[in-house]
Amino acid sequence: MHYFYLYVFILICFIISVSYYNTLSYKEAFNAEKQTFVLLGDSIFKNDAYVSDGKSVEKLLEERTNGKTKCLAIDEAKIIDIYDQIERIPEGLNDNFTTIFLSVGGNDILTYYVEDNKNKKDASILNPMFSAYKKVVKNIQAKFPKTNIVLLDIYYPDNLKYKQYQPIISEWNNKIYKYAEDPKNNIASVLKISTILTSKEDFSFGIEPSSKGGEKMVSSIVNRY
């Protein structure tokens, strides 16, 4: 009889433990299900033209999030273009379960230093450029104050044509890190793709995220939640 009561006690403890675990798992799954990702920016997110069908960052994230990803990014977009993307964010996404990822600035830097052939040792243009960047962030926060904002830095393409601009990119990235570290700016975090996309295979056409690079970036995003 003594062993019978012990058996009953162990069985009850087991049932309670399983019930608690299932409840906890359901709660976590429910929260994950409510999470929505909004992608703003340039070809870092909208890289469809540089990879095979179904291998873009947008498509991979849609698959991994069961369709809870809204990509508003546009290839070749610059800082000024983000305002139009912000206007396309549904008002219903203004809640704590929405995370807005912002990747922009790279095309502004390319235009000034590469296309316009400006002195790559002169970083003075980065100050007004970053002021424009911060205004975009403030605009997002003003229109969607309940959302979480994650900023992306710029990677360093392993391509001889662009390696000479690494000091400029580094200075830009440092501005992003410093800005995000200040609590008053209310930035959730920085996704440092500069430490994720690091090999030649991570890039298409020398500078765009390849299918491999996109997969690495998507995994890094999803693993955060």
Buried (B, 14 or more C-beta within 10 A) or exposed (E): EEEEEEEEEEEEEEEEEEEEEEEEEEEEEEEBEEBBBBBBBBBBBBBBEBBEEEBBBBBBBBEBBEEBBBBBBBBEBBBEBBEEBBEEBEEEBEEEBBBBBBBBBBBBBBEBBBEEEBEBEEBEBBEEBBEBBBEBBEBBBEEBEEBBBBBBBBBBBBEEEBEEBBEBBBEBBEBBEEBBEEEEBEBBEBBBBBEBBBEEEBBBEEBBBBBBBBBBBBEBBBEEE
